Amino acid sequence: MKYILYILLLYAPLAACKKEEARPLSVDFSYAIENNDFTAPVKVTVTNNTLGATNYKWTFVGGDPAASNKKDPGTIVFNSAGDLSIILEAWNDDNRDTLTRQLMADSTVAIAFDAVVQVNDFVPARVTIINKSAGGVNYNWTFEGGQPATAAVKDPGTIVFNTPGEHVLTLVLNNGRKDFTLTKKIWLQPAIQAAFTIIPSFDDNDQEAPLTATLHNETSSGLYWKWSVSGGGVIDNDTAREPTVHFASGGTYTVTLLAGNDKETKTVQHAITVLPNSNLRTFHDVQLGINTAHSTIGCFFSTKLQRSFKASDDLTTAGKDIDLVFFGLNQNFTYNRFITPDSSADYTFNAIPGAQPVTIINSPEQCNCGAAMTPVEFDGMTNDVLLAGMAINFTTAGGRQFTNSVTPHIVLFKTSDGRKGAVKIKQFVSNGSGSYIVADIKVQKTP
């Protein structure tokens, strides 16, 4: 009995030591990616889930900080892309263990590209794509209206566009985990189309020689020009956008425009027929009112300016070019006469600024003035020969008024610069205070 008790007392401390060596250790941790953003720099929050440890050694491969001996190291920043590791070694007095977890940090992405239009922005256009992106693994391009329309390479090179207008260029870049998209727009102008019109000057709108005209350039997408004319016309500047052309005599001429824009050239031609010089200008259906219609119809006419004037018109500049002033007394047309513009203030009108004297023969058939013209002769005039040979001089009898008793009625005149002309009154229109005459006028262009 004593022997058994002795053995129990001998082995009791050994049993107690064996129980202490069995202290358990479970090493574990987890991590979370801030904002679920794996693009470097990646912020990782580490949570220590280890049980039974008294000491900790953390190693963060590529991290900042690179190591820690805290139980909870907090947030670690990984600044570089690639394969990364988090290693935890934990221990107590009895056990030691290590756990490693891997994660991947994606490359930092910068998505950018330039679309450089070659030569100019007229179609057909060649657009070079310069990829300035960084951090990409895969590239997918879309070129709206382009040839090719898509590409799956980093540098797609030069794209051809044949249609004008807006084109959308899109790059979708993938860094192995996430897509990044950038869209740009380019605007292209239409292909060159050559066009022009020939516009005679105001003084030459009767198409008679000598004729000066503007070559009105209506070309689209053009940059430079070359003009030429066949048959003797003279262009003042054959490389100007809108030059003038002069034709000294009658005939048919062909004007040619060659237009270019450094990509294409186009040619267009137009013919113009210039009539022989009749030295006679004709106005049809001119309305001139009686004195009370000056505000609504107008009583003044200028053969140089080719228009009539009302009471409200500013004559500061135009006054010197007024040739004909009609004074009608009433709607019954019992007293009518054309008066010299410099006497307008004597006939209920305001004085005309810069007015010039004009010789008037109101009733050639009655004045015995040595000048006469019949309506048939008026209608038959196709040049100024009849007027040129006619003596139109001032006489008291020439200023005598006329009535509406004879229609048509002819009035002769000579302007202050010596041009001779005739008025054929075709109609007397009675309309109260708005009554007026309707007339044709023929006058020399030059004395």
C-alpha positions as CSV (number, residue, x, y, z in Angstrom):
1,M,0.0,0.0,0.0
2,K,2.9,2.3,0.9
3,Y,4.5,1.4,-2.4
4,I,1.4,2.4,-4.5
5,L,1.1,5.7,-2.8
6,Y,4.8,6.5,-3.4
7,I,4.3,5.9,-7.2
8,L,1.3,8.2,-7.4
9,L,3.1,11.0,-5.7
10,L,6.1,10.5,-8.0
11,Y,4.1,10.9,-11.3
12,A,1.6,13.7,-10.3
13,P,3.9,16.7,-11.5
14,L,4.5,15.0,-14.8
15,A,0.8,14.8,-15.5
16,A,0.4,18.5,-14.8
17,C,3.2,19.5,-17.3
18,K,1.7,17.4,-20.0
19,K,-1.7,19.2,-19.6
20,E,0.0,22.7,-20.2
21,E,1.7,21.7,-23.5
22,A,-1.7,21.1,-25.1
23,R,-2.6,24.8,-25.4
24,P,-4.4,25.2,-28.8
25,L,-3.4,27.7,-31.6
26,S,-5.6,28.6,-34.6
27,V,-4.1,31.2,-37.1
28,D,-6.5,33.0,-39.3
29,F,-7.2,36.4,-40.8
30,S,-9.3,38.1,-43.4
31,Y,-9.0,41.2,-45.5
32,A,-11.3,43.7,-47.3
33,I,-10.5,45.9,-50.3
34,E,-11.6,49.5,-49.8
35,N,-14.3,50.4,-52.2
36,N,-13.7,47.1,-53.9
37,D,-11.1,48.9,-56.0
38,F,-8.3,46.6,-57.0
39,T,-6.5,49.3,-59.0
40,A,-3.1,50.2,-57.4
41,P,-2.7,51.8,-55.0
42,V,-5.0,49.3,-53.2
43,K,-6.1,49.9,-49.6
44,V,-6.5,46.7,-47.7
45,T,-8.0,46.5,-44.2
46,V,-6.8,43.3,-42.4
47,T,-8.9,41.6,-39.6
48,N,-7.1,39.2,-37.3
49,N,-9.2,36.1,-36.6
50,T,-6.4,34.1,-34.8
51,L,-7.2,32.2,-31.6
52,G,-4.7,31.2,-28.9
53,A,-1.8,33.4,-30.0
54,T,0.2,35.7,-27.8
55,N,2.6,37.0,-30.5
56,Y,2.1,38.1,-34.1
57,K,4.4,38.9,-37.0
58,W,2.9,40.3,-40.1
59,T,4.6,40.6,-43.5
60,F,3.1,42.6,-46.3
61,V,4.9,41.9,-49.5
62,G,4.8,45.1,-51.6
63,G,2.8,46.9,-48.8
64,D,3.2,50.0,-46.8
65,P,4.0,49.3,-44.0
66,A,6.0,46.2,-45.0
67,A,5.7,44.5,-41.6
68,S,3.9,44.8,-38.2
69,N,3.9,43.0,-34.9
70,K,0.5,44.3,-33.8
71,K,-2.4,42.0,-33.3
72,D,-4.5,44.2,-35.6
73,P,-2.3,46.0,-38.2
74,G,-5.2,48.1,-39.6
75,T,-5.1,49.3,-43.2
76,I,-2.2,48.5,-45.5
77,V,-1.5,50.3,-48.8
78,F,-0.2,48.3,-51.8
79,N,1.2,50.8,-54.3
80,S,2.4,48.4,-57.0
81,A,0.3,46.2,-59.3
82,G,0.8,42.5,-59.5
83,D,0.7,39.5,-57.2
84,L,0.8,40.5,-53.5
85,S,1.0,38.5,-50.3
86,I,-0.1,38.9,-46.7
87,I,1.7,36.6,-44.3
88,L,0.8,36.1,-40.6
89,E,3.1,34.2,-38.2
90,A,1.5,33.7,-34.8
91,W,2.5,31.8,-31.7
92,N,2.2,31.2,-28.0
93,D,4.5,29.4,-25.5
94,D,3.6,26.1,-26.9
95,N,2.8,26.5,-30.6
96,R,3.7,28.5,-33.7
97,D,2.0,28.6,-37.1
98,T,1.9,30.7,-40.4
99,L,-0.8,31.6,-42.8
100,T,-0.3,33.3,-46.2
101,R,-3.0,34.8,-48.4
102,Q,-2.6,36.1,-51.9
103,L,-4.2,39.0,-53.7
104,M,-3.8,40.7,-57.0
105,A,-3.5,44.5,-57.5
106,D,-4.4,45.8,-60.9
107,S,-2.4,48.3,-62.8
108,T,-3.2,52.0,-62.4
109,V,-5.2,53.0,-65.5
110,A,-4.9,56.2,-67.5
111,I,-7.2,56.1,-70.5
112,A,-6.4,58.7,-73.2
113,F,-6.1,59.0,-76.9
114,D,-5.8,61.6,-79.7
115,A,-7.5,61.6,-83.0
116,V,-5.4,63.6,-85.5
117,V,-7.0,64.5,-88.8
118,Q,-4.4,64.4,-91.6
119,V,-4.0,67.2,-94.1
120,N,-7.5,68.8,-93.4
121,D,-11.0,67.9,-92.3
122,F,-12.6,67.5,-95.7
123,V,-13.7,63.9,-96.6
124,P,-12.3,61.6,-97.6
125,A,-10.4,62.0,-94.3
126,R,-7.6,60.0,-92.8
127,V,-7.5,60.1,-89.0
128,T,-4.6,58.8,-87.1
129,I,-5.3,57.4,-83.6
130,I,-2.6,57.9,-81.0
131,N,-3.2,55.8,-77.9
132,K,-1.9,57.5,-74.8
133,S,-3.4,55.1,-72.3
134,A,-1.5,53.3,-69.6
135,G,-2.4,50.2,-67.5
136,G,-4.4,48.4,-70.1
137,V,-4.4,44.7,-70.9
138,N,-7.1,44.6,-73.6
139,Y,-8.2,47.4,-76.0
140,N,-11.4,47.5,-78.1
141,W,-12.0,50.4,-80.5
142,T,-15.2,51.5,-82.3
143,F,-15.0,54.1,-85.1
144,E,-18.4,55.2,-86.2
145,G,-18.5,55.5,-90.0
146,G,-14.8,54.6,-90.2
147,Q,-12.9,52.0,-92.2
148,P,-12.2,49.8,-90.3
149,A,-15.2,50.3,-88.0
150,T,-13.6,48.4,-85.1
151,A,-10.2,47.3,-83.8
152,A,-8.9,45.2,-80.9
153,V,-5.3,46.3,-80.8
154,K,-3.5,48.9,-78.7
155,D,-2.6,51.1,-81.6
156,P,-5.2,50.9,-84.4
157,G,-3.2,53.3,-86.7
158,T,-5.1,55.4,-89.3
159,I,-8.8,55.2,-89.9
160,V,-10.5,56.4,-93.2
161,F,-13.8,58.3,-93.1
162,N,-15.7,58.9,-96.4
163,T,-18.8,60.6,-95.0
164,P,-19.1,64.1,-93.6
165,G,-20.6,65.0,-90.2
166,E,-20.1,63.8,-86.7
167,H,-18.2,60.6,-86.0
168,V,-18.0,59.0,-82.5
169,L,-14.7,57.3,-81.6
170,T,-14.8,55.0,-78.5
171,L,-12.0,53.1,-76.7
172,V,-12.9,50.5,-74.1
173,L,-9.8,49.5,-72.1
174,N,-9.7,46.6,-69.7
175,N,-7.0,46.1,-67.1
176,G,-7.8,42.5,-66.5
177,R,-10.6,43.1,-64.1
178,K,-12.4,46.2,-65.0
179,D,-13.5,48.2,-68.2
180,F,-12.7,51.8,-68.7
181,T,-14.4,53.8,-71.5
182,L,-13.4,57.0,-73.3
183,T,-15.4,58.6,-76.1
184,K,-14.4,61.4,-78.4
185,K,-16.1,63.1,-81.4
186,I,-14.7,64.5,-84.6
187,W,-16.5,66.6,-87.2
188,L,-15.7,66.3,-90.8
189,Q,-16.7,68.6,-93.7
190,P,-18.2,67.5,-97.0
191,A,-16.2,66.6,-100.0
192,I,-15.4,69.5,-102.4
193,Q,-18.2,70.6,-104.7
194,A,-17.3,73.3,-107.2
195,A,-20.0,75.8,-108.1
196,F,-20.3,79.5,-109.1
197,T,-22.7,81.9,-110.6
198,I,-22.0,84.9,-112.9
199,I,-23.6,88.1,-111.5
200,P,-23.5,91.2,-113.8
201,S,-22.9,94.5,-112.0
202,F,-25.8,96.7,-111.2
203,D,-25.1,98.9,-114.2
204,D,-24.8,95.9,-116.5
205,N,-27.9,94.0,-115.5
206,D,-29.2,94.3,-119.1
207,Q,-26.5,91.8,-120.2
208,E,-25.1,94.3,-122.7
209,A,-21.5,95.0,-123.5
210,P,-19.3,96.3,-122.1
211,L,-20.2,94.1,-119.2
212,T,-18.5,93.6,-115.8
213,A,-19.6,90.7,-113.6
214,T,-18.7,89.2,-110.3
215,L,-17.9,85.5,-110.3
216,H,-19.8,84.5,-107.2
217,N,-18.0,81.4,-105.8
218,E,-20.4,78.9,-104.3
219,T,-17.9,76.1,-103.9
220,S,-18.2,74.1,-100.7
221,S,-15.0,72.7,-99.0
222,G,-12.6,74.5,-101.3
223,L,-9.3,76.1,-100.4
224,Y,-7.9,77.5,-103.6
225,W,-9.2,78.5,-107.0
226,K,-8.1,79.0,-110.6
227,W,-10.3,80.9,-113.0
228,S,-10.2,81.1,-116.8
229,V,-12.4,82.5,-119.5
230,S,-12.5,81.7,-123.2
231,G,-13.3,84.2,-126.0
232,G,-11.6,87.3,-124.8
233,G,-13.0,88.1,-121.3
234,V,-10.5,89.5,-118.8
235,I,-10.5,88.3,-115.1
236,D,-9.0,90.8,-112.7
237,N,-7.4,88.1,-110.4
238,D,-7.6,84.5,-111.5
239,T,-6.7,83.0,-108.1
240,A,-9.1,85.1,-106.0
241,R,-12.1,83.5,-104.4
242,E,-14.5,85.9,-106.1
243,P,-12.9,87.9,-108.9
244,T,-14.6,90.1,-111.5
245,V,-14.6,89.5,-115.2
246,H,-15.0,92.1,-117.9
247,F,-16.4,91.6,-121.4
248,A,-15.7,94.4,-123.8
249,S,-18.0,93.2,-126.6
250,G,-20.9,91.0,-127.3
251,G,-20.6,87.3,-127.7
252,T,-20.8,84.0,-125.9
253,Y,-18.1,83.2,-123.4
254,T,-17.3,80.2,-121.2
255,V,-16.0,80.8,-117.6
256,T,-14.2,77.8,-115.9
257,L,-13.4,77.4,-112.3
258,L,-10.9,74.8,-111.0
259,A,-11.3,74.4,-107.2
260,G,-9.2,72.4,-104.9
261,N,-8.6,71.6,-101.2
262,D,-5.3,69.6,-101.2
263,K,-7.2,66.4,-101.5
264,E,-9.3,66.7,-104.6
265,T,-9.8,69.2,-107.4
266,K,-13.1,69.8,-109.2
267,T,-13.9,71.8,-112.3
268,V,-17.2,73.5,-113.3
269,Q,-18.0,75.7,-116.3
270,H,-20.7,78.2,-117.1
271,A,-21.5,80.1,-120.3
272,I,-22.6,83.7,-120.5
273,T,-24.0,85.5,-123.5
274,V,-23.2,89.2,-123.7
275,L,-25.5,91.2,-125.9
276,P,-24.2,93.9,-128.3
277,N,-24.2,97.4,-126.8
278,S,-27.4,99.2,-127.7
279,N,-26.5,102.1,-125.4
280,L,-30.2,102.1,-124.5
281,R,-31.7,101.1,-121.1
282,T,-35.4,100.3,-120.9
283,F,-37.7,100.3,-117.9
284,H,-41.1,98.8,-118.1
285,D,-44.4,99.5,-116.2
286,V,-43.0,102.3,-114.0
287,Q,-45.6,103.7,-111.6
288,L,-45.5,107.4,-110.7
289,G,-48.2,109.0,-108.5
290,I,-50.0,112.3,-108.6
291,N,-48.7,114.7,-106.0
292,T,-50.9,113.3,-103.2
293,A,-49.6,109.8,-103.9
294,H,-45.9,110.7,-103.3
295,S,-46.0,109.0,-99.9
296,T,-47.4,105.8,-101.1
297,I,-46.3,105.3,-104.7
298,G,-43.7,108.0,-105.3
299,C,-43.3,110.7,-107.8
300,F,-39.5,110.7,-108.4
301,F,-37.4,108.3,-110.6
302,S,-33.7,107.8,-111.2
303,T,-32.5,106.1,-114.4
304,K,-29.0,105.6,-112.9
305,L,-30.3,104.0,-109.7
306,Q,-33.1,102.2,-111.6
307,R,-35.8,102.9,-109.1
308,S,-38.5,105.3,-108.0
309,F,-38.6,107.3,-104.7
310,K,-41.3,108.1,-102.2
311,A,-41.7,111.1,-99.9
312,S,-40.2,109.1,-97.0
313,D,-37.0,108.1,-98.8
314,D,-33.7,109.6,-97.8
315,L,-32.4,111.5,-100.8
316,T,-29.3,112.9,-99.2
317,T,-27.1,110.8,-101.5
318,A,-29.6,109.8,-104.2
319,G,-30.9,113.3,-104.8
320,K,-28.3,114.2,-107.4
321,D,-29.3,111.2,-109.5
322,I,-33.1,112.0,-109.7
323,D,-33.9,112.5,-113.4
324,L,-37.7,112.5,-113.6
325,V,-40.2,114.3,-111.3
326,F,-43.9,113.8,-112.1
327,F,-46.5,116.3,-111.0
328,G,-50.1,115.3,-111.3
329,L,-52.7,117.7,-110.0
330,N,-55.6,115.4,-109.3
331,Q,-57.2,112.0,-110.0
332,N,-58.8,113.4,-113.1
333,F,-55.4,114.1,-114.7
334,T,-56.5,117.5,-116.0
335,Y,-53.0,118.9,-115.3
336,N,-49.9,116.8,-115.6
337,R,-46.2,117.6,-116.3
338,F,-42.8,116.3,-115.7
339,I,-40.6,119.0,-114.0
340,T,-36.9,119.5,-113.6
341,P,-35.8,118.1,-110.3
342,D,-34.2,121.4,-109.1
343,S,-37.7,123.0,-109.2
344,S,-39.4,120.3,-107.0
345,A,-40.0,122.8,-104.2
346,D,-42.2,124.9,-106.5
347,Y,-44.7,122.0,-106.9
348,T,-45.7,120.9,-103.4
349,F,-42.6,118.6,-103.0
350,N,-39.7,119.2,-100.7
351,A,-36.5,120.4,-102.3
352,I,-34.3,117.5,-103.6
353,P,-30.8,117.5,-102.1
354,G,-28.2,118.0,-104.9
355,A,-30.9,118.2,-107.5
356,Q,-29.7,118.6,-111.1
357,P,-31.5,120.4,-114.0
358,V,-33.2,118.3,-116.6
359,T,-34.5,119.4,-119.9
360,I,-38.2,118.4,-120.4
361,I,-40.5,118.4,-123.4
362,N,-43.9,117.4,-122.0
363,S,-45.8,117.6,-125.3
364,P,-43.5,117.2,-128.2
365,E,-46.3,117.1,-130.7
366,Q,-47.5,120.6,-129.7
367,C,-44.4,122.7,-128.9
368,N,-42.8,122.9,-132.4
369,C,-39.5,122.2,-130.5
370,G,-37.8,120.4,-133.4
371,A,-38.0,117.1,-131.5
372,A,-40.8,114.6,-131.7
373,M,-41.5,110.9,-131.2
374,T,-44.4,108.7,-131.9
375,P,-45.5,105.8,-129.7
376,V,-44.6,103.5,-132.6
377,E,-41.1,105.0,-132.8
378,F,-40.7,104.6,-129.1
379,D,-41.7,100.9,-129.2
380,G,-39.4,100.3,-132.2
381,M,-36.2,101.7,-130.5
382,T,-33.7,98.8,-129.9
383,N,-30.7,101.2,-129.7
384,D,-30.1,104.9,-129.1
385,V,-29.8,106.0,-132.7
386,L,-33.1,107.8,-132.8
387,L,-32.4,109.6,-129.5
388,A,-28.8,110.4,-130.4
389,G,-29.9,112.3,-133.5
390,M,-32.7,114.2,-131.7
391,A,-32.3,117.8,-130.4
392,I,-33.9,118.1,-127.0
393,N,-33.5,121.6,-125.9
394,F,-35.3,123.8,-123.4
395,T,-38.2,126.0,-124.6
396,T,-41.0,127.5,-122.7
397,A,-43.5,125.6,-124.9
398,G,-41.7,122.4,-124.0
399,G,-42.7,122.7,-120.4
400,R,-46.4,122.9,-121.2
401,Q,-48.6,120.5,-119.2
402,F,-50.7,117.7,-120.7
403,T,-53.9,115.8,-119.9
404,N,-55.0,112.2,-120.2
405,S,-56.9,113.0,-123.4
406,V,-54.4,111.1,-125.5
407,T,-53.0,107.7,-124.5
408,P,-50.2,106.7,-125.0
409,H,-48.5,110.0,-124.5
410,I,-44.7,110.7,-125.1
411,V,-42.5,112.9,-123.0
412,L,-38.9,113.7,-124.0
413,F,-36.0,114.6,-121.6
414,K,-32.3,115.2,-121.4
415,T,-30.5,114.6,-118.2
416,S,-27.9,116.9,-116.7
417,D,-25.1,114.7,-117.9
418,G,-26.4,114.8,-121.5
419,R,-28.2,111.5,-121.8
420,K,-31.4,111.6,-123.8
421,G,-34.6,109.7,-123.1
422,A,-38.3,109.3,-123.6
423,V,-41.3,108.4,-121.4
424,K,-44.3,106.6,-122.9
425,I,-47.3,107.0,-120.6
426,K,-49.4,103.9,-121.2
427,Q,-52.1,104.3,-118.6
428,F,-53.7,106.9,-116.3
429,V,-55.1,105.1,-113.3
430,S,-57.7,107.1,-111.3
431,N,-57.7,106.0,-107.7
432,G,-58.5,109.1,-105.6
433,S,-55.5,110.5,-103.8
434,G,-53.6,107.4,-104.8
435,S,-53.9,107.9,-108.6
436,Y,-50.9,107.2,-110.8
437,I,-49.6,106.8,-114.3
438,V,-48.0,103.7,-115.7
439,A,-45.1,104.3,-118.1
440,D,-42.2,102.8,-120.0
441,I,-38.9,104.7,-120.1
442,K,-36.0,104.4,-122.6
443,V,-32.8,106.4,-122.0
444,Q,-29.2,106.4,-123.2
445,K,-26.6,104.8,-121.0
446,T,-24.0,107.3,-122.1
447,P,-24.4,110.6,-124.0
